[in-house]
Amino acid sequence: MRPALPLAILALCGSLLQADGLSDLKAALRGLPAPAKVRVKIEAESLERASGKDVTEHRSTLVEDGPEGIRILEDSRPAAVPAKVQGKGKGTSKGTGSAKKGSAEFHDELRPAEGLLEQLEKARVLEEKVDTYEGRPARRLKLALDLELDAEARSHLKKAEHEATVWIGQDGLPLAMIHRIEIKARVMLVASVWTKIEIRQRFQRSQNRLLVLDEQAEVQGAALGKPFSAKDTTRCSVIL
């Protein structure tokens, strides 16, 4: 019976020494190798609704990313349609068949690890559980994130929350992430502004790099008594 005690102690020490999920996630993101060259087709749709009017846009873009940076190879955005909803990864290039070198567009879709590390720098773990995601074993983290607002903006706030839920795979990399942001503020003494944002992302690993597989972003709110809403959907397909 004596060997059972040392084994139990070793098991306990091992569980105590195991890194938490947030540390594992950041370590896995930092440990990704230099991104190999990849070519991706990005399909983006957006809908903006304000003052009773809807503005829609569809864009199909062929993008290549490698050591020389991000290059837009083909872009189907009609020249006559402005980019009314410009969230993460959205830009203003127009036309088809152009190859723009060194573009900063689609950085978040093609190199999401960099942005994730910035967001996680000041993150606080609210909850960590063993879970599954689409049938795969995962750890689920609930995080409180910093909105990074300046002092002037904070002086008008009545409420400001940014929470995220992330599912981490067995390799320590994210499988999916949901951001929920809510802001309520008062401006000009009597007027109020409120906004809710939800961003759902799924990730994929391809050629030793992390990519966004798809993303859905929904915004709703009101400013000076006028409601507004917007929805963006982005899908990324690796071209072999």
N, C-alpha and C positions, 0 to 999 in steps of 0.2 A: 504493500500500500504506500510505502514511502515515496516512490518515484512520482506518484500522482501530484504531490504538492509542488515540486519544482516545475512540472509541466504546466500546472495551473498558473503558477506565477509567471512563467514565460509567456503564456497566452495572454495574461492580463497586461503584461508589459508591452507586448506586441500591439494590442488594441490601443493602449495609451499613446504609443509612439506613432501610430498611423496618422498621416496628415489628414486634415479636414478637407471637405469637398472643395471649398473655395481655394485653398492652397494648391490642391491637386489640379484644379482647373487652370489657375494662373501658370503653374509650372508646365502643364501640357501645352498651353498656348505659346509660352516663351520657348519651349523646346522644339517647335516646328522648324524643319529645315528651311533653307532659302527656297522660295517658291519656284517650282519648275514652270516652264512655259505651258500655257493652257489657252485654249480657244473656247469661248462660251457664247451661246446665243441667249440674249436677255430679252424677255417679253415683258413689257410694262404697260399696265392700264391704270388710268386715274379718272376719278370723278370728283368734281368740286361743286358743291351746292351752296349758293348764297343769294339772298334777295330774290328767291323764287326762280333762279336760273341755274341750269346745269351746264357745266363745261366738262366734256369728256376728251380723253386723249388715249391713243394706243401707239405704242412705239416698239419696234423690233430692231435690235441692235446686235451686230456681230462684233465681239470684242476679243482682243488677244492681250494676254498679260505675260510678261517675261522679264528678264534682267534689264531690258531697255525701258521698261515701264508699260503702262496701259495704252493700247492703241485701238482706236475705233476703226474697224475695217468697213463696216456697212451700217447705215443708219436710215431707217424707213420713215422717220418723223416727217410729216408733210410740212413744207416750208411755211404754209399759210396758217398753221395751227400753233398758237403760242403755248409754251409750257406753263399752264396755270397752276399746277400743283407740283412744287419742286421740293420734295423731301430728300432723304438720304439717297445719294447715288443718282439723282436726277439732274439733268443739265439743260443746256440751251443749244446744243449743236443741231444743225439741220441738214437736210439733203440726204442723198444716198451715195454709197460708193467711196466716200472720203476715208482716208487713213490718217487720223489725227494722232500724232505721237506724243507720249508723255502726258496724256490726258489724266486729270484727277477724277473724271467721271467713273462711276462704278467701282470706286475703290472699296467701298463698304461691302459690296457683293463679292468681289474677287479677293480681297485681303481683309476679311472681317476680324482676324485675330488682333490686329493692331488697335482697332476701335474698342474691342471687347476688353483688352487689357487696360485701356484708359478708363473705361467705365468701372471696372472692378477694383481700381486702385484704392478707392475710398468706400468700397462696398462693405456692408455689415450683414452677417448671416443671421436671419431671423428664424430659420427652420431648416433642418436637413433630414431627409428620409430616404430609405431604400424604396425604389419604385421600378417601374418598367416604362418604356416608351416605344410604342408601336411594336410590342412583343420583345423588345431587347432589354436586358437588365440595365438599370440606370440608377443614379443617385439624383434626387430632386432637391434643389436648393431654393429657398425663398430668401431674397436679398433686398435690402434697403440700399438704394443708390442715391448719389448726390446729384442734384439738379444743376449745380454750378451757376447759380444766379448771383449777380453782383449786389452790393449793398443797396443801391437805389431800387432795384427790382424787389428785393426782399422787404423793403419798407412798405410796399403796397400789398403784400400778400396777406390773405386770410387763411389760405390753405395751400400747401405744396407738398405733394407726395410722389415719389418715384420708387415703385417696387418692381421686382422682376423675379420670375420663376425660371430656372434653367435646369434641364435634364442633362446629366453628364454620363457619357458612355464609359465602358470599361477601360478605354485608352486615356481617359481623363479629359477628352475634348467634348465640346457641347454637341448634343444631338438636336436640341430645340431650345427656344427661349421666348418668353412672353414678357413684354414691358407694359406696365400700366402706370400712366402719369395723370395726375389730376391737379389742376391749378385754379385757385379762386383768388381774385384780386380786386381791389377797389381803386379806381382812378378818378381824378377830378372831383373828389369828395363824395359825390353821390352815385356815380356810374360804377357798374361792376362788370367784371369779365370772368368767365369761367371756361375751362377747356379740359376735356378728357381725351387722352390718346392711348390707344392700345396697339402694340406692334407685336405680331407673331412671326417668328422666324424658325425655319428648319435648316439645318446645316448638312453638308456632305463633305467627305474627304475624298479627294481625287489627286493622284500624282503627288502624294506627300504634301498636299496643301489643303487648307480648310476653305470651303466655299459656301456661300448662301445658296441653298437649294430653292427656297421660295420665301417670300415675305408678304405679309398683309398688314397694312397700316390703316387704322381708322381714327378719324378726328371728329369730334363734335364739340360744340360750345356755343357761346353767345357773347357778343360784344356790343355794349351800348344798347342792349335790348334786341339786337338783331341776331337770329340764329345762323349758324354756318356749320357745314360738315364737309368732309372729304374722305376719300378712300383710295388707297394705292395698292395695287397687286403687282408683284414682281416674281417671275419664274426664270430660273437659270438652268440651261442645259449644256453640258459639256459636249463639245464637238470633237470626236476622235479622229 
